Amino acid sequence: MPYTPELLEELNILQRFDLATSQQGIKIHHDASPAVIAAAQRLHAKGLISLADGGYLTPLGRDAAEQSQMLLGILVTPPARATQAA
């Protein structure tokens, strides 16, 4: 199954969370794009964030955010150059 625009919006929201602390949440403002607002509502319905307009990560949400941030880190890291034995 390929990533849909809706899933990408959800992943982008998960990227906004600071995983260094559980004391900091996010707020999706009423003037955000409709796609972002809908993505936050879907994440809340899936049990990943505490409020429909952001809030905090749930335990499941933290797992998802960790995985999504790890995947992004892998994808944006330049490939290692193959070393040749001399």
C-alpha positions in Angstrom: 0.0 0.0 0.0 1.6 3.3 -1.0 1.6 6.4 1.2 -1.5 8.5 0.5 -1.6 12.3 0.9 -3.7 11.7 4.1 -1.1 9.4 5.6 1.7 11.8 4.7 -0.2 14.6 6.6 -0.5 12.3 9.6 3.2 11.5 9.5 4.1 15.2 9.2 2.1 15.8 12.4 3.9 13.0 14.2 7.2 14.6 13.1 6.3 17.8 15.0 6.4 16.1 18.4 9.6 16.5 20.5 10.4 13.0 21.6 13.0 14.2 24.1 10.2 15.1 26.5 6.7 13.9 27.2 5.8 17.2 28.7 5.5 19.1 25.4 2.5 18.7 23.1 1.4 20.4 20.0 -1.6 22.6 19.0 -3.2 22.5 15.6 -4.8 26.0 15.3 -8.2 26.5 13.7 -6.6 28.4 10.8 -4.4 25.5 9.8 -5.0 24.0 6.4 -8.1 21.7 6.3 -5.8 18.8 5.5 -3.7 19.3 8.7 -6.9 19.7 10.8 -8.3 16.5 9.3 -5.0 14.6 9.8 -5.0 15.6 13.5 -8.6 14.4 13.9 -7.7 11.1 12.3 -4.7 10.6 14.6 -6.9 11.3 17.6 -9.5 8.8 16.3 -6.8 6.2 16.0 -5.7 6.8 19.6 -2.3 8.3 18.7 -2.8 11.8 20.2 -4.8 13.0 23.2 -6.9 15.7 21.5 -8.4 16.2 18.1 -6.4 19.4 17.7 -3.1 18.1 19.0 -2.4 17.6 22.6 0.1 15.0 23.7 1.2 11.6 22.3 -0.5 8.6 23.7 1.8 5.6 24.4 0.8 4.2 20.9 1.4 7.6 19.4 4.8 7.8 20.9 5.7 4.4 19.4 4.4 5.7 16.0 6.2 9.0 16.3 9.5 7.2 17.2 9.2 4.9 14.2 8.2 7.7 11.8 11.1 9.9 12.9 13.5 7.0 12.7 12.3 6.2 9.1 12.7 9.9 8.1 16.2 9.9 9.5 17.1 6.9 7.5 15.6 8.3 4.3 17.2 11.7 4.5 20.7 10.4 5.4 23.0 10.3 2.4 23.9 6.8 1.4 27.2 5.5 2.7 29.8 5.2 0.0 31.0 1.6 -0.6 34.7 1.3 0.4 36.9 -0.8 -1.8 39.6 -3.0 -0.3 43.1 -1.8 -1.3 
